[in-house]
Amino acid sequence: MPTLSATARARLADSAFAYIDSQGRRRLPINDISHVRNALARFDQVAFEDDAARERARERLLRAAKKHGIVPLGFFDGQLRKAQGANVRSLPRGTVTFLLTDIEGSTRLLERLGDAYAGLLRDVRTAIRAGVRAASGYEVDARADEFFAVFRRSPQALEAALAIQRTLREKTWPQKSDVRVRIGMHTGRPTLTDTGYVGIAVHIAARVCYASHGGQILLSSAAHESFTERLAEGIAFRSLGRYSLHGLAEPEALFQVNAAGLITKFPRPRTIGPLGSRTAREGP
């Protein structure tokens, strides 16, 4: 990481820091990609003044990570705080299916809508929560514009994903904004600790979500294989090929869900291309 001199640090705007305490001391610089990565690694070492300050810093850091195309896996696996809105002991164990969502173009939406973005985010979360609960899912975490849920069975996760995408497509958004969420699904056997789920299954789920586009539902190979019963009429899985997902040793086969009420045409997944060829990456 390039050294940030005292002079260069002093010249940075307040927006280039994730945390500014009540005394005006600026912590966790996020002025470039290397400092964002460093801030993610050091976040849990910072003594915040209160929970509200910690939450503001986390959301600012998450936005910076998304701007630079960084998938902050530690924020999903419970390293920063316990699962929100759920008793960890009540979460399902064994083989489960994860569903992760992320609002496409959230930074642009925030810049465009200003204060109205908070209401939009609330409405998106409401739609996601309704879909998850109706399908007997569990909310694991929700922070910034990302949502993490878990299901005992993959058909339940698919039911929720379809309901979420259809509900969001039918809504009218402020300033006629085009609001879309990415959805990724993966089935695996994670470890459930007192702070939430950890393990490679969480990482794969996050990578699959990151690879998807707004309005799309992507499945990992394990999620696809978990469907042993015939799909409901009008629902089909389309094979997109095998892709190298950052941080994973082996290429992953990805499958797109096609169904009534969903967009069906998308660019290639937002990641390294099939078996190593490069694919364009979209910003946050």
Secondary structure, DSSP 4 states (H G I P E B T S, - for coil): -----HHHHHHS-GGGEEEE-TT--EEEE-SSHHHHHHHHHHGGGS--SSHHHHHHHHHHHHHHHHHTT---HHHHTTSSSPPTTS-GGGS--SSEEEEEEEETTHHHHHHHHGGGHHHHHHHHHHHHHHHHHHTT-EEEEEETTEEEEEESSHHHHHHHHHHHHHHHHHS--GGG----EEEEEEEE--EEETTEEESHHHHHHHHHHHHS-TT-EEE-HHHHHT--SPPPTT-EEEEEEEE--TT-SS-EEEEEEE-TTS-----S-SSS-BTT--------
